[in-house]
Each structure stands twice: as C-alpha cells, then as structure tokens.
Amino acid sequence: MSWRERGEIALMSAPALILFLGFVIFPVITAAYYGFFKWKGYGPPIDFVWFENYRIILTDPAFLDTLRHNAFILVFSLVMQGPLAILVALLLNKKMRGRSIVRVLIFVPYVISEVIVGIGWSLMLQSGGALDETLRNMGLDWLIRDWLADPSIAIWTLMIIITWKYLGFAVIIMLAGLQGIPEELAEAAAVDGASYWQTQWRITLPLLGPTIRIWAFLSIIGSLQLFDLVYIIWGQYISSTAGTSTMATYMALTGRLSGNYGYGNAVAVVIFFISLTVALIYQRFVLRRDTEGALTGGN
Amino acid sequence: MKRAIRSVKALSVAVVACLGVAACSPATSDPAQTGSPGAPQATEMTFWHNATTGDGKAFWDNLVSEFEASHPGVTIRAQAVQNEDFDGKLQTALNSPDAPDVFMQRGGLKMHDMVDAGLLRDVSGAVTDTQREELGQGAIEAMTYQDKVWAMPDTILPGGIWYSQDLFDKAGITEAPKTMDDLFAAIDKLKAAGITPIALGAKDAWPAAHWYYWLALRECSPETLDATIEARKFEDQCWTKAGESLEKLVAAKPFQDGLLTTPAQQGAGSSAGLLANHKAAMELMGAWNAGVIKDLTPNKEPLADLSWFPFPEIPGSKGAPGAVMGGMGGYSCSADAPEQLCFEFLQTIVKADSQIAYYKAFSVPPLNSKAKEAVTEPFNIAIMDGLANASFVSDWLDTRLGQNVGNALNTAVVDLLAGKGDAQHLIDSVNAAAAKE
C-alpha cells in the first residue's frame, strides 16, 4: 500500500473515527471513571469508593427486578413479534389488491415518535379511558382491569404496546428478506407437489434465516435498552411499582433523579457490559454463519 | 411537591417591585455588604428563574427592569429556564465558569451539597434585621447551614387539605375534620353520597408521599423527626406507626380509581383537575393549589367553593399539635457573583411591595409579614394563621432527606398504596437508599 493510499484511508476515515471516539468511546470511559465515585454532581468527584457502587447495584432488589423485566421483554418481544411478523410478511409478499397500502399502514406505528405512542396508549388505557368505555358499552364490564397500574397485568400491556409499535419494523425487514429468495425455488417445489405451507416451512423459512437472525439481534438490543415507552407511560416514579421498570429507567431514577451521579454512571456501565456480553455471545454463536465471508482481507 | 413548588416559585416574587428609585435603593450599612475592598464595581449579573411564560415571566422582566432603572449602568441578564430542566442545567452551569450569579434555590440537602462543593456565596450579609423581622426567623433558618445563610427565602408554602364545600354539604358534612377519626367519618359520608372522597396524583409519587409525611409529622415528636433526618435511619417506632396509619387510610379506599396513573397537576384528569371539576371532594396539597385548580376549572376561573383545613390531628400522639410542613424556597448567589449587587438584588426580591404583587398575581400567601395585610381569601388567611401559630415548622421530608432518600421514600409509599409493600417495606427502602450516596 502506497503512502498515498494510506493518506486517503486516513483522510476518509478520520471524521467517522473522531466522532466515534469522541461520542462513543470517550463517554464510556468517563462513565467508568465516575462510576468509581460517590458523587452528587456538584464540584469534582473526590469520594473514591472502588467497586462499592457496583456492589450495591448488583444486590439491590430493585435492580434485580429490572433485570427480570428486561429478560421478560427480550424473550416475549422475540416470541410475539417474530412469528407474527413472518406471517404478515408472507401475506404481504403475495400479489393482492391494496398491498402497498397495507404495507404502509403496518409500518406507520414504527415511524410515530415514542412520546406520542406512549401518551396515546396511556390515555386509552387509563382507568375509565377509551378501552374501559368500549368494553363497558359492549357489556364486557367483567374484563375491565387497571391495565397500566395492576402489577400482574402492566408488563403484558407493555408487551402489547411494544408489539404494536415495532411489528412494522420486523415486517419490513422480513419482506426485504423474502424479496431476496428466488421465486424459482417455490416453483420447483410446486412442480414436485409441495403444498404452500410445506414450501414456506422447508424453503422460505430456512432461506429467511439470516434475516430473522439479524432482526432478532436488533430486537434483543432494543429490549435491553428499552427506556422511552416505559418512562412516558409510567412516568418517573411508578414503573417499579407497576412491574415495568427497566435497567434504563432504573438508571434515570437512581442516578439523575436522585442526584447520585456516580451511582448512575456505574449503572450505565453495568448496562453497557450486559448489552455488550449479550451482543458478543449472539455474534459468536448465532450470527457467525451469516457474517462469514462477508468480510474481505485488506488485499 | 418539588415540581409544584417550582412552578409556584416560577411565579413567585417580585413584580411591581421598585416602582420608584427610592424604593429600590439598596442602601444598607451592613459592612458585610459593601463588597471586597478595591474590587471594581460590577455592572452585570446573570439571573436564572423558572417562569418561562405568562404572568410569571412578565413579573420577573418587570422586577429586573426596575432594578436596572434604580441602578444606572447595571445590566441584569435574566434567563427563564424551563422548570424540569432547571436543576440539570444549573448543575452543569455551577460546575463551569459560567454559573448564573443569582438563581432560584430549593433549599434542603441539595443546597447543602452546593455549599459543600464551594459553589455558593455566603449571603448572611444580605440578611439584615429588616429581613429577619419581615421574613421570619424560621424561614431564614431553613436557608442556614453551618451557621451561614446561603439563600434569601422568599416563600413558604405549607400543605393542607383542600376541599369542595359544595360536595361536603352534599354529603352532610357540617364541620371540617379536625382529627383523623373525623376524616374517616367524612370519608364514609362522602362514599355513602357517591362522591370520591380524596383525589391523589400518585403517578408523581410525592403527592402520595405527602400523606405519609403528614402522618409522620403527627406521630413523631419534632426532636425525633430532626434526629431521624440527621441520621437518615428510620428506627423510631413513630415511623412505623405513621406507615400503619397510612395502611389504615388505604384500607378505607378513599382515593379515586386508577390513582397510580393519575398525575398531580396536568390536565382535567389530574388530582387537582378532579377537585377543580367536582369529581372528588378533597386533595392534600401545598398552598399553591388554588392557582393550579384555577387553571383546571372549566372556565379557568377560581373554584368558588374551594376551602381548606389543616391536616387532621392524631390525639394522644407524640407530634407537636398544629405542626406544619411546607415547601420553602429562595434565591442564592453563586460563589463568584458580585457581592454587593447580588445582595441588593436578593433584598429587592423580598421587599414588602414585591411580595404584595407576588401574592396578588398568584394568590399564594406571601412570606413577608408586611405583605400579609393584603391577603383576603379565607383559605390563605387560614394557611397564614396556621403557620404563625405553629410550634414546629418542617420543610417537606423528601427535601430534607435529599433527592436520593426522598425518592426512595416516595416510591415506597406508592408501593404501599398499590398493595406491594407494608409499613416495614417503607422503612427498609429508605434505609437501603441511604447506602447509595
């Protein structure tokens, strides 16, 4: 490689590299630094406490609750959205009237801002809100619950809102994956006498594998970092009571809102490592097949 | 209450102040106020308040321009910072060289943190005999830490129970409850009349926690209260007793449906909105509530039958009879603020005529005793009388405990209301939170 080429590479990659170092790596390092202090945010941090913040985080029942909630959201996002998205994508992949309209409609919730989604759903679901009134008018009074605040229901309410919100994204990705599967394969299977469902199960689904795995990866990361919907619907304080608190809302409550900036930074570091570990494990064991061959050597 | 106090603060103060140059002349002979010898006379100050809109903003603009008119060559750069952003921005600014010279101070543990980090100027020199006399020793003491005054207090807004006289009449309640037993009797009567007895904005946590604070104020002696807050260990039995009283109240089911998702002040569905629209009979809230309710009535007019009574007593308990709890607020100078100019500005904020205008605009009781004669509403007079006769006045417990423990306490009370914890859980949560700082 000539100096000229090296210079070009340096010039082209420098802006991205500087942004990445400045806005990703540097904050991570400073968070790790502040995480070692008890610090109320006024003046420089001086009370160095080693791993005391981490010890408290990992033994705090409220944090362990958020881990359970995040795990629940992670698993049920995959279970609820995955199959549904594949079915909808299969349907929308067929030629039919109004297909593009339906595609747009399914994608709309994903485009709406989380704030609007959160406020809209919380207004509909509050006690005496639109849902309760609808049920009452249908004579289904016995179904009425405190959808948002009853700890045995609230997390399911959250799952339904999440599914509504993010299903469109999964469908679009699945559709894109389906476009990449050659039609000839389905035609060949039909010639061999395979039914529609046999074709989907034995040909489409396996070939859709890489797409599903990438979608699942994005969904997992999103589930681990879920913050906005919970924060908007349940506010700053009651998500742990309702059983919908996540690691990120815990960080906001115990860090910024409580004025424990050192502690909040330590929570951020814990979330970072949990997300990183999950991502690396997923890359190593699930995505590896898909990325093999995708990278080329420097020459 | 923090939020609420902030919004009132927003409105607070000032105003028509300084209508004449003479009225504004700073003049004081206190030596502490003359500034560092040899320092050049400062001509510019930055000032942060949280009144971003409407009357509040206009009042501050007015106060600032009058102050400038009485101080030729002086420029005050006032900035209205959105209330919810205020603390975050202030914290960043205080850590930088661009700290505002004068800013709104919420007091409590947070103020102690600022003092410990050396970010505030000692304003003891601005508090002369005039201020001590007019504002009251208790208010000054609330802003005192390590024997120095760190903020000029401009408001104390105590809590109490707001109620609709019409709904009380409808339920056949002839007299405002004086004891907790009276309150329980009133709850029964209201329920029998098909009226929701109490509105509660538990989504914001602090309005729920206020019920616990008040019960603790009634159950615990002032000494125990102060000692517990100092040590931040809830060991005395009175704290558990207050929790049990709260459990008893919850068991009577006095609150509206869906209380956990009800906010305190935003919209007709909020707890203040329920009272404003006669959907509930009572609300436990601070002295700013009349103004909040006014904005939430159908015609945006003051609620005609709005009345007020002090938090009920618990006969035979250890609490000081008539003890009052409320939010205190004031204004601080940052460490590098020009001393003399800043002191004069603080004094202007709490002058009698500033405080009268403050009261007239927002119908909350003024702190300055000379401004109190202007007050006409029966509930505001009742609030001021309660404050004047109180043998013990405490700031909100979550302010005194600091955000960290305060938040934990607030959320634990919400848990109790939701049936997710008992009185003991409340105490455990607070003790656990104390470990985080």
Interface residues (C-beta under 8 A of the other chain):
Chain A: K38 K40 G41 Y42 G43 N53 I56 D60 S122 Q126 S127 G128 D146 L148 A149 P151 W234 G235 Q236 Y237 I238 S240 T241 A242 L253 T254 R256 L257 S258 G259 N260 Y263
Chain B: G88 Q91 L94 N95 K110 D113 M114 D116 A117 G118 L119 A202 K203 D204 A205 D257 G258 L259 L260 T261 P263 G269 G402 Q403 N404 N407 A408 N410 T411 V414 D415 A418 K420 A432 A433 A435 K436 E437
